[in-house]
Amino acid sequence: MAKQPSGKKHSPSRPASRAKTDPILTRQSMAFMERYLNNASPTGFESSGQRLWLDYIKPWVDTQFTDPYGTAVGVINPGAKYKVVIEAHADEISWFVHYITKEGFIYLRRNGGSDHMIAPSKRVNIHTDKGLVKAIFGWPAIHVRNGKNDPAPSPENIFLDCGCASKEEVEKLGIHVGCVVTYEDEFMVLNQDTFVGRALDNRMGGFMIAEVARLLKERKVKLPFGLYITNSVQEEVGLRGAEMIVERIRPDLALVTDVTHDTQSPMMNKIQSGDIACGKGPVLSYGPAVHNNVLKKVVAAATAGKIPFQRAAVSRATGTDTDAFAYGAAGVPSALISLPLRYMHTTVESVNRQDVENVIRLMLATLGSLKANEDLRYIK
């Protein structure tokens, strides 16, 4: 496990395009990335991660605020009338304790789109008022699974074992119905350029927008509008944090970042999910919620900056916070910049370092091309 990948020298086998651009990620930013990704931020319980994020971006913004449910916002030029949002979501999928048997086994309910197929044999943390309690997803051994007794994992049959022999023993540990459960898997790097971990969907987005704030400050960029760097809660249960914060900020334009499926690995269907590859740049989406005039500005910024990008069609909805911004606050012209990711909603979500850097570059380039008070209506 490579704990400080940014401290390693670049491999000579890396693509030549890496050497042609200024480095984006620093030792400080890589250290924050690892700390931020490893911290648990389950949906509805994002506060500890939001505090880390706010502490990190504090030097780069003029002011900060949070809403009642924990969405965190850093603001540059808070007095400006014209408001632009760059946004990600902070929450990770998880589980809730649902039922404790008299023998001390624990059954669960999803908190977001948690995948029951990956659960057996995984190690977890149960979050209690007394602190973390370790547990495991148990599963019958291969020796005893045959014929009629060879079940597939399902939400009804996966269970936790925390080493207790009774319900009372479980409860003495501080575990009760409603405790949230997260996987303990942490950040690592494969082959120097592939970042791996749980909840890269979409804390990697939170990391990227924080880096945008840092680079704007370090490069002394003066924006002609107010910039609201927004890390929303509760996306995984229906875009709820974005639905709330769009009404509070009421921005004039929004650039949302999230992840999308890389389709190059086995068992992916390109006819269903498109032809998207990690390492080939940010993905720009086309669909009703994506405002064409904003999208054109993003494409133009990518083209002018020679930033590689890919395209995707999203049909009725993007399935991201873009939808909440586009259709909230009487309609906010919005675009989606996605980070290609493999193995979504597992504990080994994987992204390419160059894609992370190019999303940051593209957001910076787009912000640099925007003017205040632009009339983005389709019909004038």
C-alpha positions as semicolon CSV with decimal commas, in nm:
position;residue;x (nm);y (nm);z (nm)
1;M;0,000;0,000;0,000
2;A;0,156;0,330;-0,114
3;K;0,069;0,581;0,154
4;Q;0,247;0,884;0,005
5;P;0,234;0,839;-0,373
6;S;0,319;1,199;-0,442
7;G;0,657;1,150;-0,280
8;K;0,767;0,903;-0,548
9;K;0,953;1,001;-0,862
10;H;0,758;0,991;-1,187
11;S;0,802;0,669;-1,379
12;P;0,975;0,713;-1,718
13;S;0,708;0,488;-1,868
14;R;0,433;0,739;-1,806
15;P;0,260;0,906;-2,101
16;A;0,450;1,199;-2,252
17;S;0,140;1,417;-2,204
18;R;0,210;1,416;-1,829
19;A;0,540;1,596;-1,876
20;K;0,385;1,867;-2,092
21;T;0,160;2,002;-1,818
22;D;0,232;2,163;-1,485
23;P;0,179;1,927;-1,192
24;I;-0,145;1,980;-1,006
25;L;-0,122;1,754;-0,703
26;T;0,128;1,846;-0,430
27;R;0,250;1,653;-0,126
28;Q;0,009;1,855;0,086
29;S;-0,286;1,785;-0,140
30;M;-0,204;1,413;-0,161
31;A;-0,182;1,391;0,217
32;F;-0,523;1,559;0,244
33;M;-0,667;1,329;-0,023
34;E;-0,565;1,019;0,171
35;R;-0,689;1,153;0,504
36;Y;-1,018;1,267;0,350
37;L;-1,085;0,942;0,162
38;N;-1,005;0,725;0,464
39;N;-1,239;0,917;0,692
40;A;-1,591;0,772;0,711
41;S;-1,870;1,001;0,588
42;P;-2,182;0,784;0,557
43;T;-2,497;0,944;0,420
44;G;-2,664;1,145;0,696
45;F;-2,347;1,133;0,909
46;E;-2,103;1,337;0,701
47;S;-1,995;1,586;0,969
48;S;-1,643;1,458;1,044
49;G;-1,550;1,456;0,676
50;Q;-1,703;1,797;0,624
51;R;-1,493;1,937;0,908
52;L;-1,177;1,798;0,745
53;W;-1,279;1,952;0,415
54;L;-1,362;2,293;0,562
55;D;-1,033;2,303;0,753
56;Y;-0,842;2,226;0,434
57;I;-1,006;2,489;0,213
58;K;-1,015;2,763;0,479
59;P;-0,691;2,932;0,360
60;W;-0,818;2,947;0,002
61;V;-1,160;3,110;0,054
62;D;-1,295;3,434;0,196
63;T;-1,569;3,280;0,410
64;Q;-1,743;2,953;0,486
65;F;-2,086;2,834;0,594
66;T;-2,283;2,516;0,647
67;D;-2,654;2,440;0,628
68;P;-2,859;2,254;0,892
69;Y;-2,797;1,911;0,736
70;G;-2,423;1,958;0,694
71;T;-2,361;2,072;0,338
72;A;-2,040;2,278;0,350
73;V;-1,960;2,581;0,135
74;G;-1,648;2,789;0,092
75;V;-1,701;3,126;-0,077
76;I;-1,471;3,347;-0,281
77;N;-1,602;3,702;-0,338
78;P;-1,910;3,659;-0,115
79;G;-2,034;4,011;-0,189
80;A;-2,069;3,955;-0,562
81;K;-2,422;3,956;-0,703
82;Y;-2,354;3,697;-0,977
83;K;-2,300;3,353;-0,822
84;V;-2,128;3,046;-0,966
85;V;-2,124;2,708;-0,792
86;I;-1,873;2,426;-0,831
87;E;-2,011;2,123;-0,653
88;A;-1,945;1,767;-0,540
89;H;-2,111;1,540;-0,286
90;A;-1,954;1,431;0,040
91;D;-2,144;1,118;0,143
92;E;-2,057;0,752;0,104
93;I;-2,282;0,450;0,084
94;S;-2,314;0,247;0,404
95;W;-2,548;0,024;0,607
96;F;-2,779;0,063;0,905
97;V;-2,817;-0,188;1,188
98;H;-3,173;-0,313;1,139
99;Y;-3,222;-0,627;1,351
100;I;-3,015;-0,801;1,620
101;T;-3,092;-1,170;1,671
102;K;-3,101;-1,332;2,014
103;E;-2,780;-1,515;1,914
104;G;-2,602;-1,183;1,852
105;F;-2,600;-1,167;1,472
106;I;-2,683;-0,835;1,305
107;Y;-2,897;-0,781;0,995
108;L;-2,883;-0,457;0,800
109;R;-3,059;-0,211;0,577
110;R;-2,895;-0,009;0,302
111;N;-2,801;0,355;0,347
112;G;-2,769;0,448;-0,019
113;G;-2,688;0,202;-0,295
114;S;-2,473;-0,042;-0,096
115;D;-2,393;-0,358;-0,290
116;H;-2,484;-0,678;-0,106
117;M;-2,282;-0,887;-0,354
118;I;-1,947;-0,763;-0,218
119;A;-2,038;-0,792;0,150
120;P;-1,944;-1,153;0,249
121;S;-1,606;-1,168;0,430
122;K;-1,567;-0,787;0,440
123;R;-1,456;-0,612;0,759
124;V;-1,660;-0,319;0,885
125;N;-1,678;-0,048;1,149
126;I;-2,001;-0,004;1,344
127;H;-2,030;0,358;1,455
128;T;-2,166;0,387;1,810
129;D;-2,178;0,654;2,079
130;K;-1,902;0,458;2,254
131;G;-1,681;0,463;1,947
132;L;-1,609;0,221;1,663
133;V;-1,692;-0,147;1,705
134;K;-1,527;-0,394;1,468
135;A;-1,736;-0,657;1,293
136;I;-1,730;-0,886;0,990
137;F;-1,977;-1,000;0,728
138;G;-1,995;-1,374;0,789
139;W;-2,076;-1,632;0,521
140;P;-2,104;-2,014;0,509
141;A;-1,784;-2,188;0,402
142;I;-1,753;-2,325;0,048
143;H;-1,736;-2,678;0,195
144;V;-2,099;-2,668;0,308
145;R;-2,247;-2,482;0,012
146;N;-2,379;-2,721;-0,250
147;G;-2,701;-2,790;-0,433
148;K;-2,991;-2,631;-0,250
149;N;-2,758;-2,483;0,009
150;D;-2,562;-2,245;-0,214
151;P;-2,728;-1,907;-0,166
152;A;-2,632;-1,589;-0,345
153;P;-2,573;-1,288;-0,120
154;S;-2,886;-1,076;-0,077
155;P;-2,999;-0,801;0,161
156;E;-3,206;-1,066;0,339
157;N;-2,925;-1,312;0,415
158;I;-2,604;-1,111;0,469
159;F;-2,526;-1,052;0,836
160;L;-2,263;-0,912;1,071
161;D;-2,077;-1,102;1,342
162;C;-1,909;-0,887;1,606
163;G;-1,791;-1,177;1,823
164;C;-2,089;-1,176;2,057
165;A;-2,301;-1,471;2,165
166;S;-2,622;-1,284;2,247
167;K;-2,823;-0,971;2,174
168;E;-2,743;-0,843;2,520
169;E;-2,371;-0,878;2,459
170;V;-2,405;-0,684;2,132
171;E;-2,596;-0,406;2,305
172;K;-2,331;-0,379;2,579
173;L;-2,088;-0,275;2,305
174;G;-2,312;0,024;2,232
175;I;-2,470;-0,122;1,920
176;H;-2,837;-0,052;1,861
177;V;-3,082;-0,040;1,574
178;G;-2,993;0,264;1,364
179;C;-2,616;0,251;1,412
180;V;-2,442;0,314;1,083
181;V;-2,191;0,067;0,940
182;T;-1,902;0,141;0,700
183;Y;-1,633;-0,071;0,539
184;E;-1,284;-0,023;0,680
185;D;-1,097;-0,044;0,346
186;E;-0,856;0,246;0,294
187;F;-0,675;0,437;0,020
188;M;-0,396;0,281;-0,187
189;V;-0,223;0,339;-0,520
190;L;-0,178;0,085;-0,800
191;N;0,106;0,125;-1,050
192;Q;0,171;0,482;-0,930
193;D;-0,119;0,636;-1,123
194;T;-0,436;0,453;-1,013
195;F;-0,599;0,578;-0,695
196;V;-0,805;0,309;-0,519
197;G;-1,037;0,316;-0,221
198;R;-1,392;0,326;-0,099
199;A;-1,605;0,637;-0,147
200;L;-1,407;0,790;-0,430
201;D;-1,771;0,838;-0,533
202;N;-1,767;1,120;-0,464
203;R;-1,522;1,241;-0,207
204;M;-1,277;1,257;-0,494
205;G;-1,508;1,528;-0,626
206;G;-1,485;1,711;-0,294
207;F;-1,109;1,685;-0,315
208;M;-1,101;1,819;-0,672
209;I;-1,313;2,127;-0,600
210;A;-1,098;2,199;-0,294
211;E;-0,792;2,188;-0,520
212;V;-0,963;2,434;-0,755
213;A;-1,000;2,674;-0,463
214;R;-0,635;2,626;-0,368
215;L;-0,505;2,688;-0,718
216;L;-0,720;2,998;-0,769
217;K;-0,566;3,144;-0,455
218;E;-0,207;3,038;-0,530
219;R;-0,229;3,168;-0,887
220;K;-0,389;3,491;-0,768
221;V;-0,683;3,454;-1,006
222;K;-0,939;3,732;-0,972
223;L;-1,290;3,617;-1,055
224;P;-1,561;3,865;-1,165
225;F;-1,828;3,672;-0,971
226;G;-1,887;3,500;-0,641
227;L;-1,765;3,139;-0,639
228;Y;-1,939;2,893;-0,406
229;I;-1,732;2,577;-0,357
230;T;-2,005;2,341;-0,242
231;N;-1,969;1,996;-0,085
232;S;-2,323;1,860;-0,057
233;V;-2,456;1,586;0,170
234;Q;-2,703;1,304;0,103
235;E;-2,659;1,262;-0,271
236;E;-2,668;0,884;-0,241
237;V;-3,029;0,887;-0,119
238;G;-3,175;1,119;-0,381
239;L;-2,966;1,437;-0,427
240;R;-3,115;1,573;-0,106
241;G;-2,829;1,797;0,006
242;A;-2,809;1,962;-0,335
243;E;-3,184;2,015;-0,337
244;M;-3,149;2,209;-0,012
245;I;-2,836;2,412;-0,084
246;V;-2,945;2,530;-0,430
247;E;-3,236;2,709;-0,264
248;R;-3,006;2,868;-0,007
249;I;-2,741;2,989;-0,256
250;R;-2,970;3,048;-0,558
251;P;-2,676;3,055;-0,800
252;D;-2,673;3,181;-1,156
253;L;-2,465;2,892;-1,290
254;A;-2,344;2,554;-1,160
255;L;-2,060;2,321;-1,257
256;V;-2,116;1,984;-1,092
257;T;-1,861;1,707;-1,066
258;D;-1,927;1,341;-0,994
259;V;-1,802;1,005;-1,116
260;T;-1,915;0,797;-1,411
261;H;-1,853;0,438;-1,521
262;D;-1,533;0,341;-1,698
263;T;-1,652;0,074;-1,942
264;Q;-1,323;-0,092;-2,038
265;S;-1,307;-0,366;-1,771
266;P;-1,462;-0,712;-1,814
267;M;-1,842;-0,753;-1,798
268;M;-1,910;-0,387;-1,880
269;N;-2,158;-0,324;-2,163
270;K;-2,059;-0,036;-2,392
271;I;-2,390;-0,050;-2,577
272;Q;-2,562;0,015;-2,245
273;S;-2,311;0,244;-2,075
274;G;-2,107;0,403;-2,356
275;D;-1,737;0,390;-2,440
276;I;-1,562;0,563;-2,148
277;A;-1,206;0,499;-2,036
278;C;-1,001;0,592;-1,732
279;G;-0,699;0,794;-1,844
280;K;-0,867;0,963;-2,140
281;G;-0,995;1,270;-1,960
282;P;-1,305;1,413;-1,794
283;V;-1,644;1,312;-1,930
284;L;-1,890;1,581;-2,048
285;S;-2,254;1,477;-2,048
286;Y;-2,534;1,563;-2,289
287;G;-2,894;1,554;-2,170
288;P;-3,194;1,770;-2,084
289;A;-3,064;1,873;-1,741
290;V;-2,731;1,984;-1,888
291;H;-2,758;2,340;-2,015
292;N;-2,628;2,354;-2,371
293;N;-2,485;2,703;-2,344
294;V;-2,289;2,616;-2,030
295;L;-2,172;2,290;-2,186
296;K;-2,044;2,480;-2,490
297;K;-1,836;2,696;-2,258
298;V;-1,686;2,388;-2,093
299;V;-1,606;2,232;-2,431
300;A;-1,451;2,557;-2,551
301;A;-1,238;2,581;-2,238
302;A;-1,119;2,222;-2,282
303;T;-1,037;2,281;-2,647
304;A;-0,852;2,606;-2,582
305;G;-0,657;2,451;-2,295
306;K;-0,582;2,128;-2,486
307;I;-0,744;1,931;-2,204
308;P;-0,857;1,585;-2,320
309;F;-1,221;1,501;-2,263
310;Q;-1,481;1,237;-2,345
311;R;-1,855;1,260;-2,413
312;A;-2,156;1,075;-2,274
313;A;-2,532;1,086;-2,330
314;V;-2,745;1,067;-2,016
315;S;-3,103;1,065;-2,148
316;R;-3,375;1,175;-1,902
317;A;-3,157;1,250;-1,597
318;T;-2,790;1,258;-1,509
319;G;-2,848;1,078;-1,178
320;T;-2,620;1,333;-1,013
321;D;-2,657;1,660;-0,821
322;T;-2,666;1,829;-1,161
323;D;-3,037;1,746;-1,173
324;A;-3,102;1,915;-0,839
325;F;-2,922;2,232;-0,945
326;A;-3,070;2,241;-1,294
327;Y;-3,427;2,211;-1,172
328;G;-3,394;2,397;-0,841
329;A;-3,420;2,767;-0,754
330;A;-3,641;2,830;-1,061
331;G;-3,379;2,674;-1,289
332;V;-2,999;2,706;-1,274
333;P;-2,797;2,662;-1,597
334;S;-2,579;2,364;-1,508
335;A;-2,320;2,132;-1,659
336;L;-2,171;1,803;-1,542
337;I;-1,799;1,723;-1,548
338;S;-1,751;1,356;-1,458
339;L;-1,448;1,158;-1,347
340;P;-1,421;0,810;-1,505
341;L;-1,422;0,543;-1,234
342;R;-1,403;0,164;-1,223
343;Y;-1,591;-0,063;-0,982
344;M;-1,846;0,191;-0,856
345;H;-2,005;0,128;-0,514
346;T;-1,737;-0,121;-0,414
347;T;-1,449;-0,078;-0,170
348;V;-1,199;-0,071;-0,458
349;E;-1,331;0,220;-0,663
350;S;-1,048;0,322;-0,897
351;V;-0,961;0,640;-1,087
352;N;-0,666;0,762;-1,291
353;R;-0,442;1,037;-1,154
354;Q;-0,426;1,222;-1,485
355;D;-0,806;1,230;-1,502
356;V;-0,819;1,381;-1,153
357;E;-0,570;1,648;-1,257
358;N;-0,753;1,717;-1,584
359;V;-1,089;1,760;-1,412
360;I;-0,924;2,022;-1,192
361;R;-0,765;2,188;-1,496
362;L;-1,095;2,189;-1,682
363;M;-1,283;2,347;-1,394
364;L;-1,015;2,613;-1,361
365;A;-1,019;2,682;-1,735
366;T;-1,397;2,704;-1,744
367;L;-1,413;2,938;-1,446
368;G;-1,149;3,155;-1,612
369;S;-1,365;3,185;-1,923
370;L;-1,685;3,288;-1,745
371;K;-1,810;3,645;-1,717
372;A;-2,049;3,791;-1,465
373;N;-2,406;3,868;-1,563
374;E;-2,410;3,648;-1,873
375;D;-2,756;3,584;-2,018
376;L;-2,760;3,208;-2,074
377;R;-3,124;3,173;-2,183
378;Y;-3,190;2,964;-2,492
379;I;-3,448;3,215;-2,622
380;K;-3,390;3,588;-2,577
